[in-house]
């Protein structure tokens, strides 16, 4: 399925978990707040893990965006992590141009390889703290749900910076309805 709305992500208000009175509980809340690799957690479910690339390209970030840092040129990669051919997680990665070919990794050539395999296996990347958001049904990101034929609803997301050589790569992951339903049912 070809999706037309790339880029979807980029507009959200991020905060610490403690700022949300309704932060999810149970297994879903644990997964949302987990510091380990989401890729590994999804693969461990043994439900046919697959990466669908939504889009990736060099973009200029506005100077007001935290991701812009010293150089507004960034590589933006958006993917859907699927289990049993169902969309479970929307992930958006923003990589500064200076970091694109660091550590012997060409981030522009990942294809269907999950980024989590690299970030959690490559020791030079230092993980930052997670921040969280609740995407309201009117958020642009939820246009993705329209294209996937899924009813709009509030979605939870998390964002984490990965630091390497004075550069910051940012990964934002939004849990789509299938993930939330499965995790709530298996709590």
C-alpha positions, 0 to 999 in steps of 0.5 A: 500500500502506497501512502500519500501523506509523507511526512506525517509526523513532526507536530507534537507537544512532548513532556515527561510521563508524570505530567499526564494524569491519564498516562496508560497503565498495565502492559501498554503503559509499561511498553510505552515507558520502556527504555529497551528496544521496541523492535526487540519487544515486537519481534519477541511477540513472534507475530511476523514483524515487518518494516514498511517504509512510508517515506524518507528524504533530506528536509530542512527543519525550521530553526525553532525546532529542537531537532534543527540544532546547528544545521537545519538539514536533516534526514527524515525517515518514517516507517510503520512497524507491522505485526501480522500485516497490521500496522502497530507502530508509526516511527519517525526518525530525524537524523542530522546531516552530519550524522548520516554516515557516522559509525560506519552506518549509512542511515539513508540505505536502511531500507526495511531494516529496523533502526532499533537493531542499529541503535541498540547494538551500536555502543557509541549511541547514548540514549537520552530520556524518553518524553511522551505525547498524546496525539489528539484525533485532529493531529496531522499524524492521524491522517495516516489512520485515514489512509490505513482505513483506521478510525481516528482516535487519540494515540500515545507516542514517545520520543527519545534522543540518541547522542553520538559525537555531539549530534542528536538523532531523534526517534519518535514512536506512536503506538497505533490502535492494534498495538494498544488493543493487543497490549491491553488485552494481554495485560 
